[in-house]
Amino acid sequence: MSYPFSLGVSVTGIAPRFTPEILPDLERSRIATFELCPKLFEEDYSGRWRVEARDRLERRGKRFPTYHIPFYPVDDISSPDNAIRENAVHRLLHHLGEAAFFGCEILVVHPSRELAADEPHKIRIRQLRRSLQELEPILTAYHIRLALEWLPRHCLGNSLEELLTILADTGIDRYGVCLDVNHLMADSRRLPEYVERLGKRLFTLHLSDYDGIDEKHWMPGRGVINWKEFLRSLIRIGYCGPFNYECGEPSTDPKNNVEEYERNFQSLMSACGY
């Protein structure tokens, strides 16, 4: 069976750490791409395990297209406090080296931390654009793109209009969006429209389902998203980035988690007519 997309999964949705115990399940799986993040290898002090994990999965044809930068308060590259902003940029650059080691093509970055409802965004937009400008020559040197994640609630980047304002006058070959479909709040019905308006700015996806009110990170099919129309919109724009699941807390059985993603992906493709 030929599908329009290949299954991708954030590794944190399989296990909290990337350990030797889960590697055989990943090697045998039908998962084609994995999203990485720093905490997966926190206990690999020598770096040897990173090399083994990367090489063994690459031999199986697996890839690591995206690397999710942490989103602690110290990683806030839009902070109005310039010292915090500069430190966050330096932390991001530190992670860039590991992303390049795994051959990642896209950094997924949160535009801000969680904000108060009454915090104005104007200053933060200016600070974020300043950070993007400072990062551009290094991203270019590494041949890595940066995707700002569409965030929920009162965060920076919580609407298409705001994301496009932030990205205005930036290179479409360098800066784009990670569309987390769980973060649209009451706008889930407009998802196909948003996909088409993003067009080439849509670099990658975080896929899960929700109740149409606030993020839940359920498996697709449990919530309100019309997956058939969503997939059709991706095909219409010629989307060729990762089809990456980012679901909630995994069970303690990594093998079962892998199988659940495989079953859900096959069911989703079949329901959408593939």
HUCOR-V498775 format. One record per residue. N is the residue number from 1. RES is the residue in one small letter. SS is DSSP state (a for helix, b for strand, c for the rest). PSI is psi in radians with two decimals (* if undefined). D_LAST is the distance of its C-alpha to the last C-alpha in whole Angstrom. Layout:
BEGIN
((N/RES/SS/PSI/D_LAST) (N/RES/SS/PSI/D_LAST))
END
This chain:
BEGIN
((1/m/c/2.28/8) (2/s/c/2.23/7) (3/y/c/2.71/6) (4/p/c/-0.29/8) (5/f/c/2.80/10) (6/s/c/2.53/12) (7/l/b/2.22/14) (8/g/b/2.61/17) (9/v/b/2.42/20) (10/s/b/2.22/23) (11/v/a/-0.53/26) (12/t/a/-0.28/28) (13/g/a/-0.04/25) (14/i/c/-0.77/25) (15/a/c/2.63/29) (16/p/c/-0.38/32) (17/r/c/2.64/33) (18/f/c/1.70/32) (19/t/c/2.84/34) (20/p/a/-0.47/34) (21/e/a/-0.54/33) (22/i/a/-0.23/30) (23/l/a/-0.77/29) (24/p/a/-0.66/29) (25/d/a/-0.65/26) (26/l/a/-0.67/24) (27/e/a/-0.72/25) (28/r/a/-0.23/23) (29/s/c/2.91/20) (30/r/c/0.18/17) (31/i/c/2.18/17) (32/a/c/-0.55/18) (33/t/b/2.60/20) (34/f/b/2.39/23) (35/e/b/2.33/24) (36/l/b/2.86/28) (37/c/b/2.83/31) (38/p/a/-0.62/35) (39/k/a/-0.26/35) (40/l/a/-0.55/33) (41/f/a/0.48/36) (42/e/c/-0.50/39) (43/e/c/0.08/41) (44/d/c/1.31/40) (45/y/c/-0.58/44) (46/s/c/-0.41/44) (47/g/c/-0.12/41) (48/r/a/-0.64/41) (49/w/a/-0.62/38) (50/r/a/-0.78/36) (51/v/a/-0.81/36) (52/e/a/-0.81/35) (53/a/a/-0.81/32) (54/r/a/-0.87/31) (55/d/a/-0.72/32) (56/r/a/-0.70/30) (57/l/a/-0.64/27) (58/e/a/-0.62/27) (59/r/a/-0.43/28) (60/r/c/0.12/25) (61/g/c/0.20/23) (62/k/c/2.65/22) (63/r/b/2.87/23) (64/f/b/1.33/25) (65/p/b/-0.44/24) (66/t/b/2.58/26) (67/y/b/2.10/29) (68/h/b/2.00/30) (69/i/c/2.50/33) (70/p/c/2.79/35) (71/f/c/0.76/36) (72/y/c/2.85/39) (73/p/a/-0.56/42) (74/v/a/-0.12/44) (75/d/a/0.35/40) (76/d/c/1.67/41) (77/i/c/0.09/41) (78/s/c/0.20/41) (79/s/c/2.35/44) (80/p/c/-0.39/47) (81/d/c/1.95/50) (82/n/a/-0.53/50) (83/a/a/-0.74/51) (84/i/a/-0.75/48) (85/r/a/-0.83/45) (86/e/a/-0.71/47) (87/n/a/-0.67/47) (88/a/a/-0.68/43) (89/v/a/-0.74/42) (90/h/a/-0.67/44) (91/r/a/-0.72/42) (92/l/a/-0.73/39) (93/l/a/-0.59/40) (94/h/a/-0.77/41) (95/h/a/-0.42/38) (96/l/a/-0.64/37) (97/g/a/-0.72/38) (98/e/a/-0.66/36) (99/a/a/-0.76/33) (100/a/a/-0.64/34) (101/f/a/-0.67/35) (102/f/c/0.03/31) (103/g/c/0.38/30) (104/c/c/2.52/28) (105/e/c/-0.32/28) (106/i/b/2.30/28) (107/l/b/2.25/30) (108/v/b/2.14/29) (109/v/b/2.36/32) (110/h/b/2.27/33) (111/p/c/-0.47/35) (112/s/c/3.03/37) (113/r/c/-3.13/38) (114/e/c/2.27/38) (115/l/c/2.74/41) (116/a/c/2.66/43) (117/a/c/-0.52/42) (118/d/c/0.14/45) (119/e/c/2.15/45) (120/p/c/2.62/45) (121/h/c/-0.21/42) (122/k/a/-0.84/44) (123/i/a/-0.69/46) (124/r/a/-0.68/43) (125/i/a/-0.75/41) (126/r/a/-0.74/44) (127/q/a/-0.71/44) (128/l/a/-0.77/40) (129/r/a/-0.60/41) (130/r/a/-0.75/44) (131/s/a/-0.75/42) (132/l/a/-0.68/39) (133/q/a/-0.72/42) (134/e/a/-0.56/43) (135/l/a/-0.39/40) (136/e/a/-0.84/39) (137/p/a/-0.54/41) (138/i/a/-0.71/40) (139/l/a/-0.71/37) (140/t/a/-0.73/37) (141/a/a/-0.61/39) (142/y/a/-0.12/36) (143/h/c/0.74/34) (144/i/c/2.43/32) (145/r/b/2.81/30) (146/l/b/2.24/31) (147/a/b/2.06/28) (148/l/b/2.24/30) (149/e/b/2.33/28) (150/w/c/2.02/28) (151/l/c/2.83/30) (152/p/c/-3.13/31) (153/r/c/-2.16/34) (154/h/c/0.17/37) (155/c/c/2.77/36) (156/l/c/2.44/36) (157/g/c/0.61/33) (158/n/c/0.23/32) (159/s/c/2.77/31) (160/l/a/-0.74/29) (161/e/a/-0.75/33) (162/e/a/-0.71/35) (163/l/a/-0.74/32) (164/l/a/-0.56/32) (165/t/a/-0.77/36) (166/i/a/-0.70/36) (167/l/a/-0.06/34) (168/a/c/2.34/36) (169/d/c/0.16/38) (170/t/c/2.73/36) (171/g/c/2.24/35) (172/i/c/-0.30/31) (173/d/c/-0.08/31) (174/r/c/-0.63/32) (175/y/b/2.34/31) (176/g/b/-2.65/28) (177/v/b/2.46/26) (178/c/b/1.94/25) (179/l/b/1.81/23) (180/d/b/1.87/23) (181/v/a/-0.20/21) (182/n/a/-0.17/23) (183/h/a/0.21/26) (184/l/c/-0.04/26) (185/m/a/-2.07/28) (186/a/a/0.06/28) (187/d/a/0.40/26) (188/s/a/-0.56/23) (189/r/a/-0.33/22) (190/r/a/0.09/23) (191/l/a/-0.85/20) (192/p/a/-0.68/18) (193/e/a/-0.76/22) (194/y/a/-0.69/23) (195/v/a/-0.82/20) (196/e/a/-0.60/21) (197/r/a/-0.55/25) (198/l/a/-0.74/24) (199/g/a/-2.17/23) (200/k/a/-0.20/24) (201/r/a/-0.18/26) (202/l/b/1.78/23) (203/f/b/-0.68/23) (204/t/b/3.02/21) (205/l/b/2.60/20) (206/h/b/1.97/21) (207/l/b/2.22/18) (208/s/c/3.14/19) (209/d/b/2.90/20) (210/y/c/-3.10/23) (211/d/c/0.09/25) (212/g/c/0.09/26) (213/i/c/-0.98/29) (214/d/c/2.82/30) (215/e/c/2.43/27) (216/k/c/-0.50/26) (217/h/c/0.78/24) (218/w/b/2.87/22) (219/m/c/2.48/19) (220/p/c/2.45/16) (221/g/c/-0.26/16) (222/r/c/-0.37/19) (223/g/c/-2.49/21) (224/v/c/-0.17/21) (225/i/c/2.35/18) (226/n/c/1.65/15) (227/w/a/-0.56/12) (228/k/a/-0.82/10) (229/e/a/-0.62/13) (230/f/a/-0.84/14) (231/l/a/-0.68/11) (232/r/a/-0.68/11) (233/s/a/-0.65/15) (234/l/a/-0.74/14) (235/i/a/-0.67/13) (236/r/a/-0.62/15) (237/i/c/-0.01/18) (238/g/c/0.58/17) (239/y/c/2.28/17) (240/c/c/0.32/17) (241/g/c/-3.03/18) (242/p/c/2.46/18) (243/f/b/1.37/15) (244/n/b/2.05/18) (245/y/b/2.39/18) (246/e/c/1.46/22) (247/c/c/3.08/22) (248/g/c/-2.84/26) (249/e/c/2.17/28) (250/p/c/2.81/27) (251/s/c/3.07/29) (252/t/c/0.02/31) (253/d/c/1.68/29) (254/p/a/-0.66/27) (255/k/a/-0.76/26) (256/n/a/-0.66/24) (257/n/a/-0.78/23) (258/v/a/-0.82/21) (259/e/a/-0.61/19) (260/e/a/-0.71/19) (261/y/a/-0.75/17) (262/e/a/-0.79/15) (263/r/a/-0.75/14) (264/n/a/-0.72/13) (265/f/a/-0.81/11) (266/q/a/-0.71/9) (267/s/a/-0.71/9) (268/l/a/-0.80/9) (269/m/a/-0.72/5) (270/s/a/-0.74/5) (271/a/a/-0.46/7) (272/c/c/0.12/6) (273/g/c/0.33/4) (274/y/c/*/0))
END
